[in-house]
Amino acid sequence: MSRNKPLSYSRALTELEGIVGEIDSENADLDTLEEKIRRAAFLITFCREKLRNTEEEVKKILSEIEDSSSSEGEEAER
């Protein structure tokens, strides 16, 4: 997989699945195993960070929506 394009979650996950498939196959190349495991570790870290950041952003947006709804409700009561 080309590493020249910016890495996205879906590209990282696809590449990680490919690496896992290669490692699981009986034809795994032991000469490149260390490189594949290092790349897989990087991709796992990348995906976890992306998920964590997305979760924080979603919580922030939901909080803003909730705050906005509360403010509108208070104004309507006045």
C-alpha beads as a LAMMPS data file, in Angstrom:
LAMMPS data file: protein, C-alpha beads

78 atoms
77 bonds

1 atom types
1 bond types

-500.0 500.0 xlo xhi
-500.0 500.0 ylo yhi
-500.0 500.0 zlo zhi

Masses

1 110.0

Atoms # bond

1 1 1 0.000 0.000 0.000
2 1 1 1.335 3.418 -0.926
3 1 1 2.401 5.521 2.011
4 1 1 2.582 8.758 -0.022
5 1 1 -1.077 9.699 0.436
6 1 1 -2.162 11.237 3.752
7 1 1 -3.138 8.505 6.171
8 1 1 -6.808 8.257 7.036
9 1 1 -8.516 5.941 9.499
10 1 1 -10.001 3.797 6.743
11 1 1 -6.680 3.521 4.863
12 1 1 -4.861 2.649 8.108
13 1 1 -7.443 0.006 8.974
14 1 1 -7.303 -1.509 5.488
15 1 1 -3.504 -1.622 5.595
16 1 1 -3.573 -3.119 9.091
17 1 1 -6.013 -5.823 7.975
18 1 1 -3.683 -6.626 5.073
19 1 1 -0.690 -6.931 7.383
20 1 1 -2.620 -9.191 9.758
21 1 1 -3.652 -11.349 6.820
22 1 1 -0.044 -11.612 5.651
23 1 1 1.178 -12.515 9.131
24 1 1 -1.595 -15.082 9.586
25 1 1 -0.895 -16.765 6.266
26 1 1 1.384 -19.732 6.200
27 1 1 3.410 -17.929 3.538
28 1 1 4.473 -15.085 5.824
29 1 1 7.929 -13.789 4.933
30 1 1 9.994 -13.995 8.105
31 1 1 12.576 -11.613 6.654
32 1 1 10.052 -8.745 6.698
33 1 1 8.104 -9.813 9.790
34 1 1 9.740 -7.239 12.084
35 1 1 9.008 -4.418 9.623
36 1 1 5.387 -5.533 9.276
37 1 1 4.911 -5.723 13.040
38 1 1 6.421 -2.232 13.499
39 1 1 4.107 -0.861 10.804
40 1 1 1.126 -2.630 12.392
41 1 1 2.000 -1.137 15.794
42 1 1 2.167 2.336 14.223
43 1 1 -1.189 1.826 12.493
44 1 1 -2.835 0.604 15.718
45 1 1 -1.557 3.673 17.572
46 1 1 -2.757 5.929 14.744
47 1 1 -6.234 4.353 14.730
48 1 1 -6.589 4.557 18.513
49 1 1 -5.596 8.226 18.488
50 1 1 -7.988 8.966 15.630
51 1 1 -10.841 7.226 17.484
52 1 1 -10.033 9.060 20.724
53 1 1 -9.926 12.442 18.953
54 1 1 -13.177 11.733 17.135
55 1 1 -14.871 10.704 20.385
56 1 1 -13.737 13.947 22.055
57 1 1 -15.000 16.020 19.122
58 1 1 -18.386 14.272 19.133
59 1 1 -18.737 14.856 22.881
60 1 1 -17.809 18.523 22.394
61 1 1 -20.370 18.960 19.611
62 1 1 -23.098 17.217 21.599
63 1 1 -22.297 19.400 24.606
64 1 1 -22.544 22.521 22.446
65 1 1 -25.902 21.362 21.081
66 1 1 -27.133 20.661 24.598
67 1 1 -25.933 24.066 25.832
68 1 1 -27.561 25.755 22.846
69 1 1 -30.860 23.959 23.484
70 1 1 -30.757 24.910 27.169
71 1 1 -30.134 28.559 26.315
72 1 1 -32.997 28.629 23.834
73 1 1 -35.332 27.026 26.383
74 1 1 -34.401 29.611 29.023
75 1 1 -35.009 32.463 26.576
76 1 1 -38.418 31.060 25.631
77 1 1 -39.436 31.002 29.301
78 1 1 -38.738 34.735 29.688

Bonds

1 1 1 2
2 1 2 3
3 1 3 4
4 1 4 5
5 1 5 6
6 1 6 7
7 1 7 8
8 1 8 9
9 1 9 10
10 1 10 11
11 1 11 12
12 1 12 13
13 1 13 14
14 1 14 15
15 1 15 16
16 1 16 17
17 1 17 18
18 1 18 19
19 1 19 20
20 1 20 21
21 1 21 22
22 1 22 23
23 1 23 24
24 1 24 25
25 1 25 26
26 1 26 27
27 1 27 28
28 1 28 29
29 1 29 30
30 1 30 31
31 1 31 32
32 1 32 33
33 1 33 34
34 1 34 35
35 1 35 36
36 1 36 37
37 1 37 38
38 1 38 39
39 1 39 40
40 1 40 41
41 1 41 42
42 1 42 43
43 1 43 44
44 1 44 45
45 1 45 46
46 1 46 47
47 1 47 48
48 1 48 49
49 1 49 50
50 1 50 51
51 1 51 52
52 1 52 53
53 1 53 54
54 1 54 55
55 1 55 56
56 1 56 57
57 1 57 58
58 1 58 59
59 1 59 60
60 1 60 61
61 1 61 62
62 1 62 63
63 1 63 64
64 1 64 65
65 1 65 66
66 1 66 67
67 1 67 68
68 1 68 69
69 1 69 70
70 1 70 71
71 1 71 72
72 1 72 73
73 1 73 74
74 1 74 75
75 1 75 76
76 1 76 77
77 1 77 78
